[in-house]
Every structure is written in structure tokens, then in C-alpha cells.
Amino acid sequence: MAVRRVALVVSLLGFSAGCYVGSEAPADVVSTRDEEFNSLVLNGPVLQGPVLQGPVLQGVIMGPVLQGPVLQGNVLEGPLQQGPVLNGVNLNGPVLQGPVLQGPVLQGSEFSAKVVKNGKKVWAKGMDFIGSEWELTVGQVIDGEEVYEDYVLRIDDINKSPGQDDVYLYDVVHRAKGSNQWKPLCQDGQGGLVPAIPVANYWNLETGDRVDDPNVFVWACTNAVIAKCVLWGYRPWATTKRCKDWEKGKNCKTISLADHHQACTRMARADYCGNGEPWTVNGTAIDIWDHLSPQVEARATNWFIEAEWNPDGAYCLRDIRHQEYKEQGLYPKCFLDKKGKPKKAPSDCGSLDDHRALLVSAFDKYGQGLPNGDDDDDDDDDDDGGWGGWGGGHGHGHGHGHGGH
């Protein structure tokens, strides 16, 4: 059954600006109805240790690197082998305790691993990981020198998402080794704990591209884009049906939702050119829908159609959701003609004709307001940030959308 909702998207990660031109700005996140605000940030975890602080963690490598340096450059800019390495996991639950012998393995958003119980090897999974402690070595270049620091992550609680049986929400805290002060890995604006979802692979925080690596996962904060798109229903590990005649459900084939999830991260951040450059601000309401069978998201308004979306950005663009950028002479470069004017979109932009794109977005261009009864039950581009990484930044403006929480 399709969900009808309006989304809020926000920007958190910073990028540089690029006239009509695009300027690089933060990434936005989208939030579900009944959930927190969206965020421009792709991902949001932040380490707080004596040496390394801030958006250091881009992903977690499942298993120690036994040869060669972990670091070859700045963690935020280079490939992930420069990032945090998982050295071991210890279970501390009421039933299963002790070190993980094999794994952990991530299936969807659920972990499993082999441990010893009563002298026998057994599989632990799901809620068995409550109380588990994960030892990480994190590296970063500071003043031209490679600096390493050991951390411990602890999973304090695990809950299933109310809307999806295969989505698990993790309360994760961390501390530097040698410290006894635990702090939330994912935080809201007041420093309170925000749940995270483990998602396989990792994302380039500059370009917004997903990098496929079976040995890596990210802790995606639920107030940032990567997790928001999961909560909207576009779980990258899941499959669904896409039909040639989508309304009648005929001539169908099974497809992965991984590309829909990546397209969602572009859409949530208004990353029209697919280069990591967001064009939205906090509190901007958008409507989104797809042509899957059944639909994951269904159209909820008659707002102005903005764009069709693919994993590499907008397929077609009718207009940008923030008109003030045009007034300032700003527009995404990839949608400018040779004279430097905004390109005219195809007349059928928004139709998803022949499945040429995956998602459609619309925005309240003419001030119609939210649908009756949509009492802030929206998904908006008004969160702080990004795509599920760590960091903060700014979008192209500071306007506010409808229905901010």
C-alpha cells in the first residue's frame, strides 16, 4: 500500500558554491510523517574524543586491515580504506555473551555473528546485539600527520521501525578508549540521542555517490538523508516489482530498490546535477512519488512538478524549489543552455514515461499550502544536512517551508 505524504528536506553538510550558477552547499535529509525533520546531511555520526572530533566516520570496515597503513589521506576526502577499522565485537546480552568469532554480517539492517554458548558455536542475531561493544581504530590526517585513536561503540537498544519489519533502529553511543564518558553517535540539535540504521556500502561525502563495498557499512543517522530514504520505504537491500503498465500491474519484473534509494538521496537534497551540490534549505516541503507496483510513495498534492530523479541526479527539471536562487542569478549549471539561461524541460517531465526515471518531486510553488488533514504529517527538505554522513554545512539560502515541526 502506497504512502501519501509530503516530505521535509534540510541541508547540513557544507560544500563550496559554484552564475545562473550552482553553488556547492550542504546536503539535505528528508523526514517521514510521524518522524523527525529531514536533514541535508547524508549521514550524521560525529566522534567526540580527546584527539579526533567531528565528522570523522564515513563508514566502518568489517574486519581489521592486517597489512599497510589504514590512512593515506584525509578521511573525509579519500577512499574508505582510510577510514575506521572494526577490530572486534563483544556481546554483553542476557543470553549471549563474549567475543564474536565470525562476523558480524549485515543482512538488510540486521546483524548476525557466530559466538560460543555453553561450549558450542551458535549464531547471534538481531536483538542479541543489544549491549554489544564494538572496538574501532579511527585515523585522520591532522597537520599533515596520520593520527590514530581507538574508540568503543555500544548498542544500548534496538527497535524495529513501526512502518517496516526489516528496518532496525539502533541507539548507539561511543567513547574514546580510556574514557568513561559515553556520548551519542547520532545527535539532534540539542545533543540528544538519535537512532541510527546500519546501511551497507558507503557514500562519498563530497559527490553524494554511493560506493559499493561489501566489507563496509555506515551508521546512518535517522535525521539525515541516507536513513530518511530508508524510512520512506526505499530500503536499498529490498526488492519490489516494476511493471510496464504500472497502474494495472501488468508485465512486471522484480528489481532492487538500491537505485531508488540513491535517487531519493539526490531528490531529498535537491542535488539536481548529481554532483553533491544541494539546492534546498531547511523546512521546504516536497511531495514525492514513484511508479512501482505497488507504489512505495503516492502523490499527495497537486503542487507544481519539480523534477524526475535518477541515482545520478535530476533527469528533467521544470523549476528549482527555491525561487530566490533564480532571483540571485543562481541556477544548477547542468540545466543551463548555451546562453546561460535555464533549459526548458520536456512537456511530459513528471510522467516517468517508460520508467526513464525513478522518482518525481513536486513543491508548493504557488503557496497552496499542505493538503487538508496533513497537519505537519510531512516529509520535508528541512533537516540539517546531508546524506547520512557526518558533518554540517549550509544550503543556498535560509528560507522556511511549510509545516516545519
C-alpha positions in Angstrom: 0.0 0.0 0.0 1.4 3.3 -1.1 2.0 6.1 1.5 0.8 9.5 0.7 2.8 12.2 2.4 4.6 15.5 1.9 8.3 15.5 2.7 10.5 18.0 4.5 14.2 18.2 3.5 17.0 20.1 5.1 20.7 20.8 4.5 23.6 20.1 6.8 26.8 19.3 5.0 28.9 22.1 3.6 30.1 22.3 0.0 31.5 25.2 -1.9 29.4 27.4 -4.2 29.7 27.5 -7.7 26.0 32.2 -12.2 23.0 31.4 -13.3 25.4 29.0 -11.4 25.2 26.3 -8.8 26.9 26.8 -5.6 28.0 23.8 -3.6 26.2 23.6 -0.3 25.1 21.2 2.4 23.3 18.0 1.8 19.7 17.7 2.9 17.7 15.0 4.6 14.2 14.0 4.3 11.9 13.0 7.2 8.9 10.9 7.2 5.5 11.8 8.6 5.5 10.9 12.3 9.3 11.1 12.3 11.8 13.9 12.9 12.7 16.6 10.4 14.6 15.9 7.3 18.2 16.9 7.0 20.6 18.0 4.3 23.2 15.7 5.7 23.9 12.4 4.0 24.9 10.9 7.2 25.3 12.4 10.7 27.6 10.5 13.2 30.2 12.5 15.0 33.1 11.3 17.1 34.0 13.2 20.3 37.4 12.1 21.6 40.5 13.7 23.0 42.2 13.9 19.6 39.7 13.2 16.8 36.5 15.1 16.9 33.7 15.8 14.4 32.7 14.1 11.1 35.5 11.5 11.0 33.5 8.3 10.5 32.5 7.7 6.9 31.9 4.0 7.2 33.1 1.0 9.2 35.3 -1.6 7.6 34.2 -5.0 8.7 37.5 -6.5 10.0 41.0 -5.3 10.7 43.4 -4.3 8.0 46.4 -6.5 8.6 48.8 -5.0 6.0 49.6 -1.4 5.2 48.5 1.8 6.7 44.9 2.4 7.5 45.3 6.1 6.5 46.5 7.5 3.2 44.9 10.9 3.4 42.1 12.9 4.9 39.3 10.6 6.0 36.6 13.0 4.7 38.1 13.2 1.2 39.8 9.9 0.4 38.6 6.3 -0.2 37.3 4.4 2.7 40.3 2.2 3.4 41.5 5.4 5.1 38.5 5.1 7.5 37.7 3.3 10.7 38.5 -0.3 11.0 36.5 -2.8 13.1 38.8 -4.7 15.4 36.3 -6.8 17.3 32.8 -7.1 18.7 31.8 -8.4 22.2 28.3 -9.4 23.1 27.0 -8.4 26.5 23.4 -9.5 26.4 21.4 -11.5 28.9 21.6 -14.7 26.8 24.7 -14.5 24.7 28.0 -13.0 25.9 31.6 -13.0 24.8 33.6 -12.2 21.7 32.2 -12.6 18.2 34.1 -15.4 16.4 32.8 -14.9 12.9 31.2 -11.8 11.5 29.4 -9.6 12.2 27.4 -10.0 9.0 24.9 -7.3 7.9 21.7 -8.5 6.2 19.4 -5.6 5.5 19.7 -3.7 8.7 20.1 -6.7 11.0 23.4 -8.0 12.3 24.3 -11.7 12.8 27.5 -13.3 14.1 28.9 -16.6 15.5 29.6 -16.8 19.2 30.2 -19.5 21.7 27.4 -20.6 24.1 27.9 -23.5 26.5 31.0 -24.6 24.5 29.2 -24.6 21.2 29.2 -22.2 18.3 25.8 -20.5 17.8 24.5 -17.7 15.7 23.6 -14.5 17.4 21.3 -12.1 15.5 19.0 -9.1 15.9 18.3 -8.2 19.5 21.2 -10.3 20.7 23.4 -7.3 19.8 21.8 -5.1 22.5 24.6 -4.2 24.9 27.3 -5.2 22.4 30.6 -3.2 22.3 32.4 -2.6 19.0 36.1 -1.7 19.1 37.2 0.7 16.3 40.5 2.2 15.2 39.9 5.6 13.6 42.6 7.5 11.6 42.8 11.0 10.3 45.4 13.4 9.0 46.0 16.3 11.3 48.6 19.0 10.3 50.0 16.6 7.7 50.4 13.7 10.2 48.5 10.5 10.4 46.8 10.3 13.8 45.0 7.2 15.1 42.6 6.8 18.0 40.7 3.8 19.4 37.0 4.0 20.2 34.3 1.8 21.5 30.8 1.9 20.2 28.0 0.4 22.3 24.5 -0.5 21.1 22.2 0.4 24.0 18.9 -0.6 22.4 17.4 -1.9 19.1 13.9 -1.4 18.0 12.0 -2.3 14.8 10.8 0.7 12.8 7.0 1.0 13.2 6.4 1.0 9.5 8.8 -1.7 8.2 9.6 -5.1 9.6 13.0 -5.2 8.1 14.3 -1.9 9.4 16.0 -1.9 12.8 16.7 1.3 14.7 19.8 1.3 16.9 20.6 3.5 19.9 24.4 3.8 19.6 26.8 5.6 22.0 30.6 5.9 21.8 33.6 6.8 23.9 37.3 7.0 23.3 39.3 4.2 24.8 40.5 5.3 28.2 37.5 7.5 28.8 34.4 6.5 30.8 32.1 9.2 29.2 29.6 7.8 26.7 28.1 10.1 24.1 25.5 9.6 21.4 26.9 8.7 18.0 24.0 10.4 16.3 22.6 13.6 17.8 19.8 16.1 17.4 20.3 19.9 17.7 20.3 19.7 21.5 22.8 16.9 21.7 20.2 14.2 22.4 20.5 10.7 21.0 19.0 10.0 17.6 18.7 6.4 16.4 20.9 5.0 13.6 20.3 2.4 10.8 23.3 0.4 9.6 23.3 0.5 5.8 25.7 -1.5 3.6 28.3 0.3 1.4 29.3 4.0 2.0 28.8 7.4 0.4 31.3 10.0 -0.9 30.5 13.0 1.2 31.6 15.4 -1.5 29.9 14.0 -4.5 27.0 12.1 -2.9 27.9 9.0 -4.9 27.3 5.6 -3.3 30.4 3.4 -3.2 29.6 -0.3 -3.3 31.9 -2.3 -0.9 30.6 -5.5 0.7 33.0 -5.1 3.6 31.8 -1.6 4.7 28.7 -0.2 6.2 27.6 3.2 7.5 25.8 4.1 10.7 23.1 6.2 9.0 21.6 8.7 11.4 17.8 8.9 11.2 17.9 12.7 11.0 20.0 12.5 7.8 19.3 11.6 4.2 20.5 8.0 3.9 18.4 6.8 6.7 15.4 9.0 5.9 15.2 7.5 2.4 15.2 4.0 4.1 12.4 5.1 6.4 10.4 6.4 3.5 10.4 2.8 2.2 13.3 2.9 -0.3 15.3 0.2 1.6 18.4 -0.4 -0.6 18.6 -4.1 0.3 14.9 -4.8 -0.6 13.3 -5.7 -3.9 9.9 -4.8 -5.4 8.1 -5.0 -8.7 8.1 -2.6 -11.5 5.5 -3.1 -14.3 5.5 -1.8 -17.8 1.8 -0.9 -17.2 2.4 0.2 -13.6 -1.3 1.3 -13.0 -2.6 -2.1 -14.0 0.3 -4.1 -12.6 1.0 -6.0 -15.8 4.3 -7.0 -17.5 6.2 -6.8 -14.3 9.7 -7.7 -13.2 11.5 -7.8 -9.8 14.0 -5.0 -9.2 16.3 -3.9 -6.4 15.4 -0.7 -4.5 19.0 0.3 -4.3 18.8 2.8 -7.2 15.5 4.2 -5.9 17.2 4.8 -2.5 20.1 6.6 -4.2 17.7 8.7 -6.4 15.9 9.6 -3.1 19.1 10.9 -1.6 19.6 13.2 -4.6 16.0 14.3 -4.5 16.0 15.0 -0.8 19.0 17.3 -1.1 17.8 18.9 -4.4 21.1 17.6 -5.9 19.9 18.3 -9.4 23.3 17.8 -11.1 24.2 14.7 -9.1 27.5 16.3 -8.0 26.8 16.6 -4.3 25.6 20.2 -4.6 22.3 20.7 -2.7 19.8 23.4 -3.7 17.4 23.4 -0.8 17.1 24.8 2.7 15.6 23.7 5.9 11.8 23.5 6.2 11.0 23.1 2.5 8.0 20.8 1.9 8.1 18.5 -1.1 5.7 15.8 -2.4 7.3 12.6 -3.8 6.0 9.6 -5.7 7.1 6.6 -7.8 5.7 4.2 -10.3 6.5 1.0 -8.5 3.9 -1.8 -8.2 2.7 -1.3 -5.5 3.8 2.3 -5.1 6.1 3.0 -2.1 5.1 6.7 -2.1 2.0 8.0 -3.8 1.3 11.6 -4.9 -0.4 13.6 -2.1 -0.8 17.1 -3.6 -1.4 18.9 -6.9 1.7 21.0 -6.4 4.0 22.1 -9.2 6.1 19.3 -10.5 9.8 20.0 -9.9 11.8 17.1 -11.4 12.2 13.5 -12.2 15.0 11.8 -10.4 17.6 9.0 -11.1 20.6 7.9 -9.0 22.8 10.5 -10.8 20.5 13.5 -10.2 17.6 15.0 -12.0 16.5 13.5 -15.3 14.5 16.6 -16.2 13.9 19.8 -14.2 10.9 22.1 -14.6 11.9 24.5 -11.9 14.0 24.7 -8.8 12.2 24.5 -5.5 13.8 27.8 -4.2 12.9 30.6 -6.5 15.1 33.1 -4.6 18.2 31.5 -6.1 17.0 32.4 -9.6 16.4 36.0 -8.4 20.1 36.0 -7.3 21.1 34.7 -10.7 21.8 31.2 -9.4 20.7 28.0 -11.2 22.2 24.5 -11.5 24.8 24.6 -14.2 23.8 21.3 -15.8 20.4 22.7 -16.5 21.6 25.9 -18.2 21.6 26.3 -22.0 24.4 27.7 -24.1 23.2 31.3 -23.4 23.3 30.7 -19.6 19.5 30.5 -19.3 17.5 27.7 -17.6 16.8 25.0 -20.1 13.1 24.3 -20.9 12.0 21.0 -19.6 10.2 18.4 -21.7 6.4 18.9 -21.6 6.0 15.5 -20.0 8.5 16.0 -17.2 6.9 14.3 -14.2 5.3 11.5 -16.1 8.1 8.9 -15.6 7.4 7.8 -19.1 8.6 4.3 -19.9 10.4 4.3 -16.5 13.1 6.7 -17.8 13.5 7.9 -14.2 12.6 6.5 -10.8 11.0 9.3 -8.7 9.1 12.5 -9.1 9.1 15.5 -6.8 6.7 18.5 -6.6 6.9 21.7 -4.5 4.4 24.4 -3.4 5.4 27.0 -6.0 2.1 28.9 -5.7 1.5 28.9 -2.0 -1.4 26.4 -2.0 -0.4 25.0 1.4 -0.4 21.5 2.7 -3.3 19.1 1.8 -6.3 19.1 4.2 -5.6 16.9 7.1 -1.8 16.9 6.5 -1.2 18.6 9.9 2.6 18.5 9.6 2.4 14.9 8.6 5.1 15.5 6.1 8.4 14.7 4.5 10.3 18.0 4.1 13.7 19.1 3.0 14.2 20.9 6.2 16.6 18.8 8.2 20.2 19.8 8.9 22.0 18.1 6.5 23.2 15.5 4.4 23.1 12.1 3.1 24.0 10.1 6.1 27.5 11.1 6.8 28.9 13.3 9.5 29.2 17.0 9.2 27.3 20.2 8.8 27.0 22.8 6.2 24.8 25.3 4.5 22.4 25.3 1.6 21.8 28.2 -0.9 19.6 30.1 1.4 17.8 30.4 4.7 14.1 30.3 3.8 11.5 28.2 5.5 9.0 25.8 4.1 5.5 24.8 5.2 4.7 22.6 8.1 8.0 22.7 9.9 8.0 20.7 13.1 
